[in-house]
């Protein structure tokens, strides 16, 4: 239908009394309303036609890729299989006129994978230790150091954008707090629903917020005013509480999913044949919920009212 709508089309232009008919040889252009939908549909066909051998086994089914618009993540258990999948994807994409940019393509491996030089045709794909995907820095060891540093820089950019309002004491404190909570704080906690923070990382985030609150109050560390007094003056929402509220809200959403999507399946996935390291094992994303409800946290989360009544201090990782 779209092809027919854009076939044999023309437009008439009357320039200085001279009518001219111009044939339209191109249909949908970038920026038009239907363009993103057509592109997504075309890319979906590419992914369906590309029979890629990569992927990891998630309870009997292979998770091969993640895709959001044209941001695609290929997942593999071996670098060689990943390279082969990239080659197959490039061929499938080129069949409809799409190309993969080698300079924008990166790859990462965990500590279990051997050294490998991944190539796409004659181009060497750069190996990186972290990569920004959909606005978040992703690492193979789930280290939040890079992402939290990015969030701290981003929140200062947002704060400076509204500095004149936030530091103007002629404006009501509640209004300034609302501006901070609405326009500044989200830059610090973007993507925090999936974070698994440790105490040191939470302290860095809280320190950044306290620094901005001191600017709002027009004071410095030399004044030696307690943090709770500064919070009483500003009335802004605590960043750590915001993180755990977002995480709790997302956990409830995941627990109530019933369409067998990857979000829920990966959350409940326990790799077979792999044991957790000795000593103090790394914290897991669901540990705050298990601390309060043990293994039945998802059962509790399916009940919205009961889940909303959970007291924050009882299931945080740290006091």
N, C-alpha and C positions, 0 to 999 in steps of 0.2 A: 504493500500500500504506500509506504513512504517513497519507494523507488518510483512508483507511478505518479505520485504527487510532484515529484521533481523531474519528470521526463517531459520534454517538449515545452518547457516553460519559457516565458519571455516577459520583458517589462518594456513599457513605452515611456520614453523620455522626450519631453518637448523643450528644446533648447533654442531660445530666441526665435520661436515660431517655426522651427524645423523639427518635425516629429521624427524620432529615431526609435527603432525597435531593436532591443538587445536580447540575444539569446542567453539564457541562464544554463551554463554547462556544469555548474557545481550546485549540489543540493545543500545538505545540512553542514553548517560551519561551526567551528569551535566557538563556544559562548552561547549558542542557541539552547533553548530549554530542553529539547529532546536529545541534544548531543551527548550528555553524560549517560543517558539510558541506552542509547545505541552503542556507545563505546563499551559499557558494562556487558551488554548482551553479546557483543562481538568477542570480548575477552573471555566470557564464560564458554563460548563455543570453542575457543582456542584451548582452554584448560580441559574441556571434555575430550577433545580430539587428541591431545597430547598424552599418550600412554606412557607415563613416566614410571621408572622402576624404583624411585626413591620412596622414602616414608618410614615411619616407625609404627610398630605394632601396638595399638591401643585396644586391649581386650578383644583381640581377634580381627580388628579392622585397621587398615593402614591410614594414618594421617600423613598426607603427602605435601600439602601446601596450605597456607593461609592467604587470603586475598581480600583486600579492601580497595576498590577501584582498580588503579593500575599498580598499587603497591603489593607485590607478591613475595611471599616467603616460601622457598622450597625447603623441605625438611628431609633429611636423609640420615641413615645410620653409618654410611661409608662415604668418604669424599669422592671416590670414583663413581659411585652411583649418583651422587649429586651432580657431578660433572656431566654424566650421561643424560640426566634429566634436564639439565640446562640446555644441552644441545638439542634435545627433542623439543623442548619448549620454544627455542629460537626458530626451529624449522616450522613448527605449527603456527607461530606468530607471523613469520614472514609470508606464509601462504595467503594471508589476508592483508598484507601490506604493513604489518607492524614490525618494529625492530626493537631489540633489547640493547640499551646503551651500556657498553662495557664499562665506561667510566663511572656510571652510577650504580653498578652492580657490585656488591660486596659479599663476602662470605665469612662465617665464623665457625670454629670448631671447639669442642670441649677438650678436657685434658685426656680423655680416653682415645681420641682420634690421633692417628699418626700424622706426621708432617706431609704436606701434599701441596703441589702447585696446581691449583685449579685453573683451567683454561676454558675459554669460549672462542672457538676457531683459533685465530692467531693472537688473541688478546689474553693476557694473564689477569685473572680476577683478583683484586686486592683482598688480602686477609686482614681482618680488623678484630680488635678485642671488644669493641662496643660499636653499636650502630643505632642511630635515631630512627625509630620506626613509629609512625603515627604519633609523633610528638614526644615519644619517650625513648630514653637511652636504654637499649637492651644489651645485656651481657650474658655470657654462657654460664657464669657462676652465680647469677642473680645478685650481684653486688650493686647496691643502690648508691654507691659513692658518687659515680659520675652523674646519675640522674638528679640526685639531691643538690649537687653543685649547680646543675643547670636550672633547677627550680629556684634556687636562692638568687641566681642572677636574674631570672625572669621576673621574680616578684619585686625586685628593686626597680626594674624597668616599669612595671605596672604602678608601683608606689610613686615614683617620680612623675608619672603622667598625671596623677591626681594630688600631687604634693600641695599645691596651692589650696585645695579644698581641705585636705586632711590636717593641715597645720594652721588653718584659719580658726582662731578661737572665738571669732564672732559667730561662727556657725555652730548650731547646737551639737552637743557631743553625740547624741543619738543618731543624728544625720550623718556625721562623720564616720561613726561606727558602721552604719549601714553601707556607706560607700566603700569602706575598707572590706567588709565581709562580702560584698557583691562583686567588686571590681579588682581587688588586690589579692585577697586570700586565695581565690581559685587558681591564680598563677603559681602559688606555692604548693598546692595540693593536687595539681592536675595528674590524673592517673593513679592517685593514691589508693584507689579501691583494690588494686592488685599488688600493692607494696607489702613487703614483709620486713618491717623496720626493726632495728635493734636499738638499744638504749642510746648509744652514741649518736645515731642518725636522728633520733627524735630530739636530742639535745641541740643538735645543729639547727634543726628547723625551728625549735622554740627560741633559740638565741637570735635567729634572724627576725622573728616576729617581735621579740622584745626590743630589738634595735629600732624597728620602725615605730613601735609604740612610744619610745622615748622621743623620737623626732616629732611625733604627733603632739606630745605634751610639752615640747620645748625644753627638755632636760637632758642631761648627760649622765654617764656613770659616776662622775665626780659628785653628783648630788646624793648618791647612795640611798635612793628611794627604793624600797622593796618592790619586787615584781608584782605582788598581789595588789599593792596600792596603785601602781601604774595601770594594771588591768581594770581596777575599779574606776579609774578616771577615763580610760578610753572606752570601756564597755564592748570591746571587740570579742569575737569568738576565738577560743583557743585553737591553735593549729593542730595540736595532737588530738583533741576531741573531735575536730572536724575530720581528721584522717580516719579515726576509728568509726565515726558515724557513717562515713562514706563506705568504708570496708564492710561494716555491718549491713548497710542497705544493699550493697552488691551481693554479699553472701546470701541474704534472704532471697534476692532475685534469682541467683543461681540454684538455690535449693528448691525453688518452686517451678523450675523448668521441667517440662514433661514431654518435650519433643525430641529427646535423644540427641541434642546438638552437642558439638565438641566442647563447648564451654562447661557443661555439666559433666561430660564423660571424662575429660582430662582432670577436673577437680577431684573426681572419685577414683582416678586411676592409681594403682599401686604397681610399679614395675616388678615383673616377676624375675626371680633369680638375682636380685640386687639387694644388698643389705646396707643399712645406714652405717656410717662410719662409727668407729669406737670413740669412747670419750663422750664429750658433750656434743651431740649431733646438731647440725644447723637447724634453726627454727623453721617451721613450715608455715605456709600462709594461713592454714586453718587452726594453728595452735591456740590463738586467743579464744576461739569458740570451743575447742576441745577442752580447754582449761575449765570452762564452766559446765559444759554439757557432755563432755567426753565424746563418744562415738555417735551420740544421737543428736548432735547439734543441727543436722539438716532436718531431722524430724521436727524439732522445735521451730526451726526457721520457716517451715511450711505454714505454720500458724502465725499470721501477720500480727495479731494482737499480742500474743505471748512473746514474739520476737521483739516487738517494739518496746515491751516492758523491761527488757534486759538492761541491767544497770551497767553503765560503761566501766566503772572502776573494778567490777568483778571479773571482767574478761580481757582487760588490756594485758599486753605482754609484760608491761613494766608498771610499777606503782607511780 
